[in-house]
Amino acid sequence: MKRRRLLIVGLVGTILLIAIGLFAAWLGAWRQAPPGEGPAALVLCAALGIGLGVALWLTGSAGALVSAVAGLAVLLVLRAAHRWIAPRPGRATAILAAVYLLVIGAAAAYGVSRGTLPHPSMAFRWYYWSTAPHVLAEAPLTGVGRLNFGDAYLRHKPAEATEEVRDPHNLWLSLLVELGPLGLLAGGLLVIGSVWATLRSLGAGQAAGGSNAARISRGQLAAATLCTPLLHFVFTQPVANGGVAFLW
């Protein structure tokens, strides 16, 4: 039951950020939209964003709420500073990575000093994260294998920790513990390359003719709609029940 709840929280959070991004893009292309299409798109995305925001709040997951707020903050920063970012994608990517690593370091320092993290939803994650180094020690070069963290966790977890766990609930720890240092390196390169390419496209959009480049084609929207659940299923787990399929 907990696994299904975490899956749904992740899906709701992902769709919420997509809705916010689409809302911002359509808002930027308001004047170029055909009559009637702009207002309809704004109303649809705003309603979807509000509904999913309320749903996310009702889950009570601090991690999901923090991720949603952080994602919204990044979108706002990109919108406000896109003219500076466009000609400097490499520097902007480095700044984002530095801020991201700083936040991770601050959270890790807090957890080490206090022995836990604030809010119950983050506290149980600290058990997984603090046990991950012991799991990695079993196979430091290759990792314990994809989806094998749960079994290894039982051998090293504290006595008071929960036993219902499938992965460390952290992308980077999952890559490191399950696939080893090379897996972590490959995941990092993939994310950094994707961020750099995205920021670089801001400059391409400006060169292509300003706000016209902000339009979202039906093909792009279809690709985003299909690729998001596809990537989720490939890298996490397949559709395990009818409820998840209906949500998608």
C-alpha positions as CSV (number, residue, x, y, z in Angstrom):
1,M,0.0,0.0,0.0
2,K,2.9,2.4,0.9
3,R,4.6,1.6,-2.4
4,R,1.4,2.4,-4.4
5,R,1.0,5.7,-2.4
6,L,4.6,6.7,-3.2
7,L,4.1,5.9,-6.8
8,I,0.9,8.1,-7.1
9,V,2.7,10.9,-5.2
10,G,5.5,10.8,-7.8
11,L,3.1,10.8,-10.7
12,V,1.0,13.7,-9.3
13,G,4.2,15.8,-8.7
14,T,5.5,15.1,-12.2
15,I,2.2,16.0,-13.9
16,L,1.9,19.1,-11.7
17,L,5.3,20.4,-13.0
18,I,4.3,19.7,-16.6
19,A,1.1,21.6,-16.1
20,I,3.0,24.6,-14.7
21,G,5.5,24.5,-17.5
22,L,2.8,24.4,-20.2
23,F,0.9,27.2,-18.4
24,A,4.1,29.4,-18.5
25,A,4.8,28.6,-22.2
26,W,1.2,29.4,-23.3
27,L,1.3,32.5,-21.2
28,G,4.4,33.6,-23.1
29,A,2.8,32.9,-26.5
30,W,-0.5,34.5,-25.6
31,R,-0.5,37.1,-28.4
32,Q,0.5,34.5,-31.1
33,A,-2.2,32.0,-30.2
34,P,-5.3,31.7,-32.5
35,P,-8.5,33.4,-31.2
36,G,-10.0,31.4,-28.3
37,E,-7.1,29.0,-28.0
38,G,-5.0,31.0,-25.6
39,P,-7.6,31.6,-22.9
40,A,-8.8,28.0,-23.1
41,A,-5.3,26.7,-22.7
42,L,-4.6,29.0,-19.8
43,V,-7.8,28.0,-18.0
44,L,-7.1,24.3,-18.6
45,C,-3.5,24.4,-17.3
46,A,-4.4,26.6,-14.4
47,A,-7.3,24.3,-13.3
48,L,-5.0,21.3,-13.7
49,G,-2.2,22.9,-11.7
50,I,-4.5,24.0,-8.9
51,G,-6.2,20.5,-8.7
52,L,-2.9,18.7,-8.7
53,G,-1.4,21.1,-6.1
54,V,-4.3,20.4,-3.8
55,A,-3.9,16.6,-4.4
56,L,-0.2,16.8,-3.7
57,W,-0.8,18.8,-0.5
58,L,-3.3,16.1,0.7
59,T,-0.8,13.3,0.3
60,G,1.2,14.8,3.3
61,S,4.5,14.0,1.6
62,A,7.1,16.6,2.5
63,G,9.5,15.3,-0.1
64,A,6.9,15.7,-2.8
65,L,5.9,19.2,-1.7
66,V,9.6,20.3,-1.5
67,S,10.2,18.9,-5.0
68,A,7.2,20.7,-6.4
69,V,8.2,24.1,-4.8
70,A,11.8,23.7,-5.9
71,G,10.7,22.8,-9.5
72,L,8.4,25.9,-9.6
73,A,11.3,28.1,-8.3
74,V,13.6,26.8,-11.0
75,L,10.9,27.6,-13.7
76,L,10.5,31.1,-12.3
77,V,14.2,31.7,-12.3
78,L,14.6,30.4,-15.9
79,R,11.8,32.7,-17.0
80,A,13.2,35.8,-15.2
81,A,16.8,35.2,-16.3
82,H,16.4,33.6,-19.7
83,R,18.0,36.5,-21.5
84,W,21.2,36.1,-19.4
85,I,21.0,32.3,-19.5
86,A,20.5,31.9,-23.3
87,P,24.1,32.9,-24.4
88,R,25.7,31.1,-21.4
89,P,24.2,27.6,-21.1
90,G,27.4,26.1,-19.7
91,R,27.8,28.7,-17.0
92,A,24.1,28.5,-16.1
93,T,24.3,24.7,-15.9
94,A,27.3,24.9,-13.6
95,I,25.5,27.4,-11.3
96,L,22.4,25.2,-11.1
97,A,24.6,22.2,-10.3
98,A,26.5,24.1,-7.6
99,V,23.2,25.2,-6.0
100,Y,21.8,21.7,-6.2
101,L,25.0,20.2,-4.6
102,L,24.9,22.9,-1.9
103,V,21.3,22.0,-1.0
104,I,22.2,18.3,-0.8
105,G,25.3,19.0,1.3
106,A,23.2,21.1,3.7
107,A,20.6,18.4,4.1
108,A,23.3,15.8,4.6
109,A,25.0,17.9,7.2
110,Y,21.7,18.5,9.1
111,G,20.9,14.7,9.0
112,V,24.4,13.7,10.3
113,S,24.3,16.3,13.1
114,R,20.8,15.5,14.2
115,G,20.6,11.9,13.3
116,T,17.4,12.5,11.3
117,L,15.6,14.9,9.1
118,P,12.6,17.2,9.9
119,H,9.1,15.9,9.2
120,P,8.2,12.2,9.5
121,S,8.1,11.8,5.7
122,M,11.7,12.8,5.5
123,A,12.8,11.0,8.7
124,F,12.1,7.6,7.4
125,R,14.1,8.4,4.2
126,W,17.1,9.2,6.4
127,Y,17.1,5.5,7.5
128,Y,17.5,4.5,3.8
129,W,20.1,7.1,3.0
130,S,22.3,6.5,6.1
131,T,22.2,2.8,5.4
132,A,23.0,3.1,1.7
133,P,26.8,3.3,2.3
134,H,26.8,0.0,4.2
135,V,24.8,-1.6,1.3
136,L,27.3,-0.2,-1.3
137,A,30.2,-1.7,0.7
138,E,28.9,-5.2,-0.4
139,A,29.8,-4.4,-4.0
140,P,31.6,-1.1,-4.2
141,L,32.6,-1.3,-7.9
142,T,29.5,-2.8,-9.5
143,G,26.7,-2.0,-7.0
144,V,24.3,-4.7,-5.7
145,G,22.2,-4.7,-9.0
146,R,19.1,-3.0,-10.2
147,L,16.2,-3.3,-7.7
148,N,18.3,-5.3,-5.2
149,F,18.5,-2.5,-2.6
150,G,15.5,-3.7,-0.6
151,D,17.0,-7.1,0.2
152,A,20.5,-5.7,1.0
153,Y,18.8,-3.0,3.2
154,L,17.4,-5.6,5.5
155,R,20.9,-6.8,6.3
156,H,22.1,-3.4,7.5
157,K,19.1,-1.3,8.6
158,P,18.7,-0.1,12.1
159,A,16.4,-2.1,14.3
160,E,13.9,0.7,14.6
161,A,13.7,1.3,10.8
162,T,10.8,0.2,8.6
163,E,11.3,-2.9,6.5
164,E,9.0,-1.9,3.7
165,V,11.4,-0.4,1.3
166,R,12.2,-1.0,-2.4
167,D,14.8,1.6,-3.2
168,P,16.7,4.5,-1.3
169,H,14.1,7.0,-2.5
170,N,16.9,9.0,-4.0
171,L,17.9,8.9,-7.6
172,W,21.7,9.4,-7.0
173,L,21.9,6.9,-4.2
174,S,19.9,4.4,-6.3
175,L,22.4,4.7,-9.2
176,L,25.4,4.5,-6.9
177,V,24.2,1.6,-4.7
178,E,22.6,-0.5,-7.4
179,L,24.8,0.3,-10.5
180,G,28.1,1.4,-8.8
181,P,30.2,4.5,-9.5
182,L,30.0,4.1,-13.3
183,G,26.2,4.1,-13.0
184,L,26.2,7.2,-10.9
185,L,28.6,8.9,-13.4
186,A,26.4,8.0,-16.4
187,G,23.3,9.3,-14.7
188,G,25.0,12.5,-13.8
189,L,26.3,13.0,-17.3
190,L,22.8,12.3,-18.7
191,V,21.1,14.9,-16.4
192,I,23.8,17.6,-16.9
193,G,23.7,17.1,-20.7
194,S,19.9,17.4,-20.7
195,V,20.0,20.5,-18.6
196,W,22.7,22.1,-20.7
197,A,20.8,21.2,-23.9
198,T,17.6,22.7,-22.5
199,L,19.3,26.0,-21.5
200,R,21.1,26.1,-24.8
201,S,17.7,25.9,-26.6
202,L,16.7,29.2,-25.0
203,G,19.2,30.9,-27.2
204,A,18.1,29.0,-30.3
205,G,14.5,30.1,-29.6
206,Q,15.5,33.8,-29.4
207,A,17.5,33.5,-32.7
208,A,14.5,31.9,-34.4
209,G,12.3,34.9,-33.9
210,G,11.5,35.7,-30.3
211,S,8.2,34.7,-28.8
212,N,7.1,32.7,-31.9
213,A,9.6,30.1,-30.7
214,A,7.7,29.8,-27.4
215,R,4.7,28.1,-29.2
216,I,4.1,24.5,-28.3
217,S,3.4,22.3,-31.3
218,R,1.0,19.4,-31.0
219,G,3.9,17.0,-31.7
220,Q,5.9,18.4,-28.8
221,L,3.0,18.1,-26.5
222,A,2.3,14.5,-27.6
223,A,6.0,13.6,-27.1
224,A,6.0,15.0,-23.6
225,T,2.8,13.3,-22.8
226,L,4.0,9.9,-24.0
227,C,7.7,10.1,-22.9
228,T,7.0,11.0,-19.3
229,P,5.1,7.9,-18.3
230,L,7.4,5.8,-20.6
231,L,10.5,6.9,-18.8
232,H,8.8,6.5,-15.4
233,F,7.8,2.9,-16.2
234,V,11.3,2.0,-17.6
235,F,13.3,3.4,-14.7
236,T,10.9,2.6,-11.8
237,Q,8.3,-0.1,-12.2
238,P,5.7,-1.2,-14.7
239,V,2.0,-0.5,-14.3
240,A,1.1,-2.8,-11.4
241,N,-2.6,-2.2,-11.1
242,G,-5.6,-0.7,-12.9
243,G,-5.7,2.4,-10.6
244,V,-2.2,3.6,-11.8
245,A,-3.2,3.0,-15.4
246,F,-6.4,5.0,-15.0
247,L,-4.4,7.9,-13.4
248,W,-2.1,8.0,-16.5
